[in-house]
């Protein structure tokens, strides 16, 4: 009888550990976590419930200014609970000075500022989508190959005027370079001429993870279209607030901006 009780307790303990077996102990600012719990579990990160797939997959990220620790609580279908604190590793954020930007895009007049607000609200709404596709589980590829001309999180100063930190990664490539989907997904936003970002595409990879591509000279997809990894979705350009041809690749977990360089499968060239 004692042996059976001991064996049962050991089995329960092993189950509790397995719920968060692939959770890291820390992550970098701007980093993404893809982890697995027992199917049927409920997971909260920082007190907020996150989606758990039928296979137990769940995701979350740490924003640029996250200080942590992030508290992850996993409660299995049987009621067992495990709590893990993830420390957030701070990063240094250099200053990037961008000169030669049209003045009206740095400090737009009121009517243009209102247009920008309306356009950004549409993009924000598209990022709120949350479905059970797991396109992100197959890893990511570079949308284009080129020199990194702007890094995620760095403080931007346009024409000497400090602005918000850079929200993604800029890759300098010639005008018209084909831009490929870094992972499969569904196009949830596509517009050829936003004031700040010009040709803009938002690609949803599931579970609130989205890629956005800005300053495009051409859009080859439309809203609602499903694309595969590596499929051409548009062409590089310098539309909107840009001083040269490049691709801006941004990555989000809902409203939290993450660093594309930290995605699985992506490494500095």
Secondary structure, DSSP 8 states (H G I E B T S, - for coil): -HHHHHHHHHHHHHHHHHTTTT--SEEETT-EEEEE--TT-EEEETTEEE---TTSEEEEE--TT--EEEEEEEE-TTS-EEEEEEEEE-----EEEE-S--HHHHS--HHHHHHHHHHHHHHHHHHT------GGGG----SS-SEEEE-TT-EEEETTEE-----EEEEE--TT-EEE-SS-EEEEEEEEEETTTEEEEEEEEETTEEEEEEEESEE---TT-EE-TT-EEEE-B--SS-SSSEEEEEEEETTEEE-GGGSTT----
